Amino acid sequence: MTLTLESDGDQAEGGETPVSLFDDPKIVGDVQELVNDQAPRVFAVVQETFGPPEDLQIVAWGMTTKTGVEVVSVHGGTRMGLQSAENALIFYRAGGRAIPQIFWVGGEGGE
């Protein structure tokens, strides 16, 4: 769904100040529906490291959109554009000394 709003400039016909489209509850409802439909899904990359000590920690956050996936390391410095969330796991294996897993925000036990 796409909304296209057209403007004729700063003033409406007759020199009146235009009324904001956001004053119309139907427009606001349509825009909210658009935002809800296109909202990205958010996930964490949780890494299990083997000891000592054994540890679980969130090492990155990511979000999916209709065009791809963006991942940002929690410690900064690493930003990635990927084709899928699962592709991020490759970068957090720590040379085989760690097991990374995707956890979706709002999911249940790794869904």
C-alpha positions as CSV (number, residue, x, y, z in Angstrom):
1,M,0.0,0.0,0.0
2,T,1.3,3.4,-0.9
3,L,-0.2,6.8,-0.1
4,T,0.6,9.7,-2.4
5,L,-0.1,13.2,-1.1
6,E,0.0,16.1,-3.5
7,S,0.7,19.7,-2.5
8,D,0.0,22.8,-4.5
9,G,2.5,24.9,-2.6
10,D,2.4,26.7,0.7
11,Q,-1.0,28.2,0.2
12,A,-4.3,26.8,-0.9
13,E,-6.4,28.5,-3.6
14,G,-7.6,32.0,-2.5
15,G,-4.5,32.6,-0.3
16,E,-5.7,30.4,2.6
17,T,-3.3,28.4,4.6
18,P,-3.7,24.7,3.7
19,V,-5.1,22.2,6.2
20,S,-2.9,19.4,7.2
21,L,-3.8,16.0,5.8
22,F,-3.0,14.6,9.3
23,D,-6.1,16.5,10.6
24,D,-8.2,13.9,8.7
25,P,-8.7,10.8,10.9
26,K,-9.2,8.6,7.8
27,I,-5.8,9.7,6.4
28,V,-4.2,9.1,9.8
29,G,-5.7,5.6,9.9
30,D,-4.5,4.9,6.4
31,V,-1.0,6.0,7.2
32,Q,-1.0,3.9,10.4
33,E,-2.0,0.9,8.4
34,L,0.8,1.6,5.9
35,V,3.3,1.8,8.7
36,N,2.1,-1.3,10.4
37,D,2.2,-3.3,7.1
38,Q,5.7,-2.2,6.3
39,A,7.3,-2.3,9.8
40,P,10.5,-4.2,10.0
41,R,10.9,-7.3,12.2
42,V,13.6,-7.0,14.8
43,F,15.9,-9.7,16.0
44,A,18.9,-10.3,18.2
45,V,21.9,-12.4,17.5
46,V,22.7,-14.2,20.8
47,Q,26.1,-15.9,21.0
48,E,26.9,-18.8,23.3
49,T,30.7,-19.0,24.0
50,F,32.5,-21.9,25.5
51,G,34.4,-21.5,28.7
52,P,35.7,-20.8,30.8
53,P,33.4,-19.1,31.5
54,E,30.4,-20.3,29.4
55,D,28.4,-17.3,28.5
56,L,25.3,-16.1,26.6
57,Q,25.2,-12.6,25.3
58,I,23.5,-10.4,22.7
59,V,26.2,-9.6,20.2
60,A,24.1,-7.8,17.5
61,W,20.7,-6.4,16.7
62,G,19.1,-6.6,13.3
63,M,16.0,-5.7,11.4
64,T,14.4,-7.1,8.3
65,T,12.6,-5.1,5.7
66,K,11.1,-6.0,2.3
67,T,14.4,-5.2,0.7
68,G,16.9,-6.9,3.0
69,V,18.4,-7.1,6.4
70,E,20.5,-4.7,8.4
71,V,22.6,-5.9,11.3
72,V,24.5,-3.8,13.8
73,S,27.0,-5.1,16.4
74,V,26.3,-4.1,20.0
75,H,29.9,-3.2,20.5
76,G,29.9,-0.8,17.5
77,G,32.0,-0.8,14.5
78,T,30.2,-3.5,12.5
79,R,27.2,-2.8,10.3
80,M,26.1,-5.3,7.6
81,G,23.6,-5.4,4.9
82,L,22.6,-9.0,4.3
83,Q,20.0,-11.0,2.3
84,S,18.6,-12.9,5.3
85,A,18.9,-12.8,9.1
86,E,20.4,-16.3,9.1
87,N,23.4,-15.0,7.1
88,A,24.4,-12.9,10.1
89,L,25.2,-16.1,12.0
90,I,28.3,-16.7,9.8
91,F,30.0,-13.6,11.3
92,Y,29.4,-14.5,14.9
93,R,30.8,-18.1,15.1
94,A,34.1,-16.7,16.5
95,G,36.2,-19.3,14.6
96,G,34.1,-22.2,15.9
97,R,34.4,-21.2,19.5
98,A,30.8,-19.9,19.7
99,I,27.3,-20.8,18.6
100,P,25.2,-17.9,17.5
101,Q,21.4,-18.0,17.2
102,I,18.7,-15.7,16.0
103,F,16.0,-14.6,18.5
104,W,13.0,-12.6,17.1
105,V,11.7,-9.8,19.3
106,G,8.3,-11.0,20.5
107,G,9.1,-14.6,19.6
108,E,9.0,-17.6,21.9
109,G,12.3,-19.5,22.5
110,G,14.1,-18.6,19.2
111,E,11.1,-18.3,16.9
